[in-house]
Amino acid sequence: MNERPGAWLPRLQEVGERLAEEWISARRPARPDTPQPQELRASDDDRERVAQVLQDAHADGRITLEELEERLGVLYSARTLGDLVDLTADLLPADEQPLRLDGRPVSAFFKQEQRGGRWVVPAELDVTAMFGTTKLDLRDAILQNRRIVINATLVFGGLEIHVPEDLEVIRVTKDKTVRLTKQPTEPGAPVVEVRTTNFAGEVKVKEPPRRKRRR
């Protein structure tokens, strides 16, 4: 039976992503001393994000007043991010959640894959782009460490990183280290270290506009 053109592509993407995750898991030892994203402490700002989703859900009838009050009670007594994500899991799709704790590798095989919003960036994150593009938006992210390591495997693919102010990005290859951010940062500012293994791959960093100096 003849398949329609392009029917093989989704299967190829799925196989590529599965192989990338298996290879990464096999080569990286477990780190029991590193707290998981769901174990990180929640901030007041994180609680307000969740509260807004709950209030909207009550306003349009998805949860009752009793359910709203029950969930708000849990919300304001919650200590960790893991406690918060369960409160909205049944209210929004995964990519619209107010908090995202997905620490899995980011893979793009013949497509574009992105991660952004309020998400936890693990201390070490693996990114694979083969004939595709991966975009990481760190402007509203929670960094698990002051120094984040991104292991990027790029084969005719690209990695694009959007950064907030006062975050430095460096690229490390076998023979040199290059600073990718142009704007100055304060001493002790967070650093994202991109370790690249690539063949015709590209890393881009998008910075916020420079602030005008007052005269």
Phi and psi in degrees as GROMACS dihedral restraints (atoms count N, CA, C in turn):
[ dihedral_restraints ]
;  ai    aj    ak    al  type     phi  dphi    fc
    3     4     5     6     1   -81.0    20    10
    4     5     6     7     1   133.2    20    10
    6     7     8     9     1   -91.2    20    10
    7     8     9    10     1   150.3    20    10
    9    10    11    12     1   -68.1    20    10
   10    11    12    13     1   151.5    20    10
   12    13    14    15     1   -56.5    20    10
   13    14    15    16     1   133.6    20    10
   15    16    17    18     1    85.4    20    10
   16    17    18    19     1    -0.9    20    10
   18    19    20    21     1   -66.9    20    10
   19    20    21    22     1   -23.4    20    10
   21    22    23    24     1   -77.4    20    10
   22    23    24    25     1   -18.5    20    10
   24    25    26    27     1   -63.6    20    10
   25    26    27    28     1   -48.0    20    10
   27    28    29    30     1   -58.7    20    10
   28    29    30    31     1   -37.2    20    10
   30    31    32    33     1   -67.2    20    10
   31    32    33    34     1   -39.5    20    10
   33    34    35    36     1   -64.7    20    10
   34    35    36    37     1   -40.9    20    10
   36    37    38    39     1   -62.0    20    10
   37    38    39    40     1   -44.0    20    10
   39    40    41    42     1   -64.3    20    10
   40    41    42    43     1   -44.3    20    10
   42    43    44    45     1   -63.9    20    10
   43    44    45    46     1   -43.0    20    10
   45    46    47    48     1   -61.1    20    10
   46    47    48    49     1   -44.2    20    10
   48    49    50    51     1   -66.1    20    10
   49    50    51    52     1   -39.0    20    10
   51    52    53    54     1   -67.0    20    10
   52    53    54    55     1   -42.2    20    10
   54    55    56    57     1   -64.9    20    10
   55    56    57    58     1   -39.0    20    10
   57    58    59    60     1   -62.5    20    10
   58    59    60    61     1   -44.3    20    10
   60    61    62    63     1   -65.1    20    10
   61    62    63    64     1   -40.5    20    10
   63    64    65    66     1   -66.5    20    10
   64    65    66    67     1   -39.9    20    10
   66    67    68    69     1   -67.1    20    10
   67    68    69    70     1   -41.4    20    10
   69    70    71    72     1   -65.9    20    10
   70    71    72    73     1   -43.2    20    10
   72    73    74    75     1   -64.3    20    10
   73    74    75    76     1   -35.6    20    10
   75    76    77    78     1   -71.6    20    10
   76    77    78    79     1   -33.9    20    10
   78    79    80    81     1   -92.7    20    10
   79    80    81    82     1    -9.6    20    10
   81    82    83    84     1  -110.3    20    10
   82    83    84    85     1   122.0    20    10
   84    85    86    87     1   -71.0    20    10
   85    86    87    88     1   153.2    20    10
   87    88    89    90     1   -69.7    20    10
   88    89    90    91     1   148.6    20    10
   90    91    92    93     1  -123.2    20    10
   91    92    93    94     1    84.6    20    10
   93    94    95    96     1   -65.7    20    10
   94    95    96    97     1   -20.2    20    10
   96    97    98    99     1   -81.7    20    10
   97    98    99   100     1    -9.7    20    10
   99   100   101   102     1   -90.9    20    10
  100   101   102   103     1   123.5    20    10
  102   103   104   105     1   -64.3    20    10
  103   104   105   106     1   142.7    20    10
  105   106   107   108     1   -77.6    20    10
  106   107   108   109     1   156.1    20    10
  108   109   110   111     1   -52.1    20    10
  109   110   111   112     1   -39.4    20    10
  111   112   113   114     1   -70.4    20    10
  112   113   114   115     1   -12.9    20    10
  114   115   116   117     1   -91.5    20    10
  115   116   117   118     1    -7.7    20    10
  117   118   119   120     1   -69.4    20    10
  118   119   120   121     1   148.2    20    10
  120   121   122   123     1   -70.6    20    10
  121   122   123   124     1   140.6    20    10
  123   124   125   126     1   -84.7    20    10
  124   125   126   127     1   145.1    20    10
  126   127   128   129     1   -99.5    20    10
  127   128   129   130     1   167.0    20    10
  129   130   131   132     1   -61.4    20    10
  130   131   132   133     1   -35.8    20    10
  132   133   134   135     1   -64.2    20    10
  133   134   135   136     1   -39.7    20    10
  135   136   137   138     1   -64.5    20    10
  136   137   138   139     1   -39.6    20    10
  138   139   140   141     1   -64.5    20    10
  139   140   141   142     1   -39.7    20    10
  141   142   143   144     1   -66.6    20    10
  142   143   144   145     1   -35.2    20    10
  144   145   146   147     1   -60.9    20    10
  145   146   147   148     1   -45.1    20    10
  147   148   149   150     1   -68.3    20    10
  148   149   150   151     1   -40.8    20    10
  150   151   152   153     1   -59.3    20    10
  151   152   153   154     1   -38.7    20    10
  153   154   155   156     1   -63.7    20    10
  154   155   156   157     1   -41.2    20    10
  156   157   158   159     1   -63.6    20    10
  157   158   159   160     1   -41.8    20    10
  159   160   161   162     1   -64.5    20    10
  160   161   162   163     1   -42.1    20    10
  162   163   164   165     1   -65.9    20    10
  163   164   165   166     1   -39.3    20    10
  165   166   167   168     1   -64.6    20    10
  166   167   168   169     1   -39.3    20    10
  168   169   170   171     1   -64.9    20    10
  169   170   171   172     1   -36.0    20    10
  171   172   173   174     1   -71.3    20    10
  172   173   174   175     1   -38.1    20    10
  174   175   176   177     1   -63.2    20    10
  175   176   177   178     1   -34.9    20    10
  177   178   179   180     1  -100.8    20    10
  178   179   180   181     1    12.2    20    10
  180   181   182   183     1    87.5    20    10
  181   182   183   184     1     9.5    20    10
  183   184   185   186     1   -76.7    20    10
  184   185   186   187     1   -27.9    20    10
  186   187   188   189     1  -132.9    20    10
  187   188   189   190     1   151.6    20    10
  189   190   191   192     1   -80.7    20    10
  190   191   192   193     1   171.2    20    10
  192   193   194   195     1   -62.0    20    10
  193   194   195   196     1   -38.9    20    10
  195   196   197   198     1   -63.4    20    10
  196   197   198   199     1   -43.1    20    10
  198   199   200   201     1   -65.6    20    10
  199   200   201   202     1   -38.8    20    10
  201   202   203   204     1   -60.6    20    10
  202   203   204   205     1   -48.1    20    10
  204   205   206   207     1   -64.2    20    10
  205   206   207   208     1   -37.6    20    10
  207   208   209   210     1   -65.1    20    10
  208   209   210   211     1   -45.7    20    10
  210   211   212   213     1   -70.2    20    10
  211   212   213   214     1   -35.3    20    10
  213   214   215   216     1   -65.6    20    10
  214   215   216   217     1   -35.5    20    10
  216   217   218   219     1   -62.2    20    10
  217   218   219   220     1   -42.6    20    10
  219   220   221   222     1   -67.1    20    10
  220   221   222   223     1   -39.8    20    10
  222   223   224   225     1   -58.6    20    10
  223   224   225   226     1   -50.7    20    10
  225   226   227   228     1   -79.5    20    10
  226   227   228   229     1    -4.3    20    10
  228   229   230   231     1  -105.9    20    10
  229   230   231   232     1    -2.6    20    10
  231   232   233   234     1   -70.4    20    10
  232   233   234   235     1   144.4    20    10
  234   235   236   237     1  -109.4    20    10
  235   236   237   238     1   -31.5    20    10
  237   238   239   240     1  -115.8    20    10
  238   239   240   241     1   162.8    20    10
  240   241   242   243     1   -63.9    20    10
  241   242   243   244     1   -33.2    20    10
  243   244   245   246     1   -61.9    20    10
  244   245   246   247     1   -34.3    20    10
  246   247   248   249     1   -65.5    20    10
  247   248   249   250     1   -32.0    20    10
  249   250   251   252     1   -78.4    20    10
  250   251   252   253     1   -40.2    20    10
  252   253   254   255     1   -64.5    20    10
  253   254   255   256     1   -30.3    20    10
  255   256   257   258     1   -66.4    20    10
  256   257   258   259     1   -23.8    20    10
  258   259   260   261     1   -71.9    20    10
  259   260   261   262     1   -22.3    20    10
  261   262   263   264     1  -119.5    20    10
  262   263   264   265     1     5.3    20    10
  264   265   266   267     1   -58.4    20    10
  265   266   267   268     1   -33.3    20    10
  267   268   269   270     1   -96.0    20    10
  268   269   270   271     1     9.9    20    10
  270   271   272   273     1  -110.1    20    10
  271   272   273   274     1   -24.9    20    10
  273   274   275   276     1  -139.8    20    10
  274   275   276   277     1   153.7    20    10
  276   277   278   279     1   -61.9    20    10
  277   278   279   280     1   161.2    20    10
  279   280   281   282     1   -56.8    20    10
  280   281   282   283     1   -40.1    20    10
  282   283   284   285     1   -79.5    20    10
  283   284   285   286     1    -1.2    20    10
  285   286   287   288     1  -115.0    20    10
  286   287   288   289     1     5.4    20    10
  288   289   290   291     1   -65.0    20    10
  289   290   291   292     1   145.6    20    10
  291   292   293   294     1   -67.9    20    10
  292   293   294   295     1   -23.5    20    10
  294   295   296   297     1  -133.7    20    10
  295   296   297   298     1   137.0    20    10
  297   298   299   300     1  -127.0    20    10
  298   299   300   301     1   123.1    20    10
  300   301   302   303     1  -112.4    20    10
  301   302   303   304     1    24.4    20    10
  303   304   305   306     1   -77.5    20    10
  304   305   306   307     1   106.0    20    10
  306   307   308   309     1   -99.1    20    10
  307   308   309   310     1    13.8    20    10
  309   310   311   312     1   -69.0    20    10
  310   311   312   313     1   161.4    20    10
  312   313   314   315     1   -58.6    20    10
  313   314   315   316     1   153.9    20    10
  315   316   317   318     1  -106.1    20    10
  316   317   318   319     1   119.3    20    10
  318   319   320   321     1  -127.4    20    10
  319   320   321   322     1   138.1    20    10
  321   322   323   324     1  -134.1    20    10
  322   323   324   325     1   107.8    20    10
  324   325   326   327     1  -113.3    20    10
  325   326   327   328     1   108.0    20    10
  327   328   329   330     1    59.6    20    10
  328   329   330   331     1    33.9    20    10
  330   331   332   333     1  -161.9    20    10
  331   332   333   334     1  -176.8    20    10
  333   334   335   336     1  -112.0    20    10
  334   335   336   337     1   131.9    20    10
  336   337   338   339     1  -127.1    20    10
  337   338   339   340     1   138.9    20    10
  339   340   341   342     1  -140.4    20    10
  340   341   342   343     1   157.1    20    10
  342   343   344   345     1  -138.2    20    10
  343   344   345   346     1   131.3    20    10
  345   346   347   348     1  -162.7    20    10
  346   347   348   349     1  -167.2    20    10
  348   349   350   351     1    78.9    20    10
  349   350   351   352     1  -150.5    20    10
  351   352   353   354     1   -91.9    20    10
  352   353   354   355     1    91.3    20    10
  354   355   356   357     1  -131.9    20    10
  355   356   357   358     1   155.4    20    10
  357   358   359   360     1   -91.1    20    10
  358   359   360   361     1   121.8    20    10
  360   361   362   363     1   -89.5    20    10
  361   362   363   364     1   113.4    20    10
  363   364   365   366     1   -64.7    20    10
  364   365   366   367     1   162.0    20    10
  366   367   368   369     1   -57.5    20    10
  367   368   369   370     1   -31.5    20    10
  369   370   371   372     1  -137.3    20    10
  370   371   372   373     1   124.6    20    10
  372   373   374   375     1  -127.3    20    10
  373   374   375   376     1   131.8    20    10
  375   376   377   378     1   -99.2    20    10
  376   377   378   379     1   133.3    20    10
  378   379   380   381     1  -128.2    20    10
  379   380   381   382     1   131.4    20    10
  381   382   383   384     1  -128.8    20    10
  382   383   384   385     1   128.8    20    10
  384   385   386   387     1  -133.9    20    10
  385   386   387   388     1   114.9    20    10
  387   388   389   390     1  -122.2    20    10
  388   389   390   391     1   110.7    20    10
  390   391   392   393     1    54.1    20    10
  391   392   393   394     1    35.9    20    10
  393   394   395   396     1  -152.3    20    10
  394   395   396   397     1  -174.5    20    10
  396   397   398   399     1  -133.7    20    10
  397   398   399   400     1   135.4    20    10
  399   400   401   402     1  -112.1    20    10
  400   401   402   403     1   133.1    20    10
  402   403   404   405     1  -120.4    20    10
  403   404   405   406     1   127.2    20    10
  405   406   407   408     1  -117.2    20    10
  406   407   408   409     1   117.9    20    10
  408   409   410   411     1  -102.7    20    10
  409   410   411   412     1   111.0    20    10
  411   412   413   414     1  -100.8    20    10
  412   413   414   415     1     6.0    20    10
  414   415   416   417     1   -66.0    20    10
  415   416   417   418     1   -28.4    20    10
  417   418   419   420     1  -123.7    20    10
  418   419   420   421     1    18.9    20    10
  420   421   422   423     1   -86.7    20    10
  421   422   423   424     1   162.2    20    10
  423   424   425   426     1  -105.5    20    10
  424   425   426   427     1   118.8    20    10
  426   427   428   429     1   -86.0    20    10
  427   428   429   430     1   125.3    20    10
  429   430   431   432     1   -68.6    20    10
  430   431   432   433     1   -30.1    20    10
  432   433   434   435     1  -131.7    20    10
  433   434   435   436     1   163.2    20    10
  435   436   437   438     1   -70.7    20    10
  436   437   438   439     1   -22.1    20    10
  438   439   440   441     1  -123.7    20    10
  439   440   441   442     1   116.2    20    10
  441   442   443   444     1  -103.8    20    10
  442   443   444   445     1   134.2    20    10
  444   445   446   447     1  -109.1    20    10
  445   446   447   448     1   123.2    20    10
  447   448   449   450     1  -110.0    20    10
  448   449   450   451     1   116.3    20    10
  450   451   452   453     1   -92.4    20    10
  451   452   453   454     1   105.2    20    10
  453   454   455   456     1  -108.0    20    10
  454   455   456   457     1   121.3    20    10
  456   457   458   459     1  -107.6    20    10
  457   458   459   460     1   112.9    20    10
  459   460   461   462     1  -122.2    20    10
  460   461   462   463     1   118.9    20    10
  462   463   464   465     1  -124.1    20    10
  463   464   465   466     1   102.7    20    10
  465   466   467   468     1    50.1    20    10
  466   467   468   469     1    39.1    20    10
  468   469   470   471     1  -135.6    20    10
  469   470   471   472     1   176.0    20    10
  471   472   473   474     1  -136.5    20    10
  472   473   474   475     1   154.5    20    10
  474   475   476   477     1  -124.9    20    10
  475   476   477   478     1   123.6    20    10
  477   478   479   480     1  -118.5    20    10
  478   479   480   481     1   126.0    20    10
  480   481   482   483     1  -119.7    20    10
  481   482   483   484     1   123.9    20    10
  483   484   485   486     1   -99.3    20    10
  484   485   486   487     1   124.6    20    10
  486   487   488   489     1  -120.1    20    10
  487   488   489   490     1   152.6    20    10
  489   490   491   492     1   -83.3    20    10
  490   491   492   493     1  -179.2    20    10
  492   493   494   495     1   -66.6    20    10
  493   494   495   496     1   151.5    20    10
  495   496   497   498     1    62.0    20    10
  496   497   498   499     1    41.4    20    10
  498   499   500   501     1  -133.5    20    10
  499   500   501   502     1   126.5    20    10
  501   502   503   504     1   -99.3    20    10
  502   503   504   505     1   139.9    20    10
  504   505   506   507     1  -122.6    20    10
  505   506   507   508     1   127.3    20    10
  507   508   509   510     1  -123.0    20    10
  508   509   510   511     1   151.0    20    10
  510   511   512   513     1  -114.1    20    10
  511   512   513   514     1   128.2    20    10
  513   514   515   516     1  -115.8    20    10
  514   515   516   517     1   122.7    20    10
  516   517   518   519     1  -118.7    20    10
  517   518   519   520     1  -173.8    20    10
  519   520   521   522     1   -62.4    20    10
  520   521   522   523     1   -36.8    20    10
  522   523   524   525     1  -110.8    20    10
  523   524   525   526     1    -6.6    20    10
  525   526   527   528     1  -161.7    20    10
  526   527   528   529     1   163.8    20    10
  528   529   530   531     1  -123.5    20    10
  529   530   531   532     1   129.9    20    10
  531   532   533   534     1  -126.1    20    10
  532   533   534   535     1   133.7    20    10
  534   535   536   537     1   -82.6    20    10
  535   536   537   538     1   123.7    20    10
  537   538   539   540     1   -94.3    20    10
  538   539   540   541     1   -27.9    20    10
  540   541   542   543     1   -80.8    20    10
  541   542   543   544     1   143.1    20    10
  543   544   545   546     1   -97.2    20    10
  544   545   546   547     1   -31.8    20    10
  546   547   548   549     1   -78.2    20    10
  547   548   549   550     1   145.7    20    10
  549   550   551   552     1   -68.6    20    10
  550   551   552   553     1   152.3    20    10
  552   553   554   555     1  -124.4    20    10
  553   554   555   556     1   160.4    20    10
  555   556   557   558     1   -75.5    20    10
  556   557   558   559     1   153.1    20    10
  558   559   560   561     1   -57.4    20    10
  559   560   561   562     1   134.4    20    10
  561   562   563   564     1    81.8    20    10
  562   563   564   565     1     8.5    20    10
  564   565   566   567     1   -67.4    20    10
  565   566   567   568     1   155.4    20    10
  567   568   569   570     1   -60.0    20    10
  568   569   570   571     1   148.8    20    10
  570   571   572   573     1  -128.4    20    10
  571   572   573   574     1   135.6    20    10
  573   574   575   576     1  -108.4    20    10
  574   575   576   577     1   118.3    20    10
  576   577   578   579     1  -103.4    20    10
  577   578   579   580     1   115.2    20    10
  579   580   581   582     1   -99.3    20    10
  580   581   582   583     1   111.6    20    10
  582   583   584   585     1   -98.1    20    10
  583   584   585   586     1   115.9    20    10
  585   586   587   588     1  -109.7    20    10
  586   587   588   589     1   136.7    20    10
  588   589   590   591     1  -122.4    20    10
  589   590   591   592     1   108.9    20    10
  591   592   593   594     1  -144.8    20    10
  592   593   594   595     1   159.7    20    10
  594   595   596   597     1  -133.2    20    10
  595   596   597   598     1   107.3    20    10
  597   598   599   600     1    57.9    20    10
  598   599   600   601     1    42.5    20    10
  600   601   602   603     1  -108.1    20    10
  601   602   603   604     1   161.3    20    10
  603   604   605   606     1  -137.1    20    10
  604   605   606   607     1   140.2    20    10
  606   607   608   609     1  -117.8    20    10
  607   608   609   610     1   125.5    20    10
  609   610   611   612     1  -121.0    20    10
  610   611   612   613     1   144.6    20    10
  612   613   614   615     1  -122.1    20    10
  613   614   615   616     1   128.8    20    10
  615   616   617   618     1  -105.7    20    10
  616   617   618   619     1   118.2    20    10
  618   619   620   621     1  -105.8    20    10
  619   620   621   622     1   156.4    20    10
  621   622   623   624     1   -67.7    20    10
  622   623   624   625     1   156.5    20    10
  624   625   626   627     1   -58.8    20    10
  625   626   627   628     1   147.3    20    10
  627   628   629   630     1   -66.5    20    10
  628   629   630   631     1   139.2    20    10
  630   631   632   633     1   -77.6    20    10
  631   632   633   634     1   139.4    20    10
  633   634   635   636     1   -75.4    20    10
  634   635   636   637     1   135.9    20    10
  636   637   638   639     1   -77.0    20    10
  637   638   639   640     1   138.9    20    10
  639   640   641   642     1   -75.4    20    10
  640   641   642   643     1   139.4    20    10
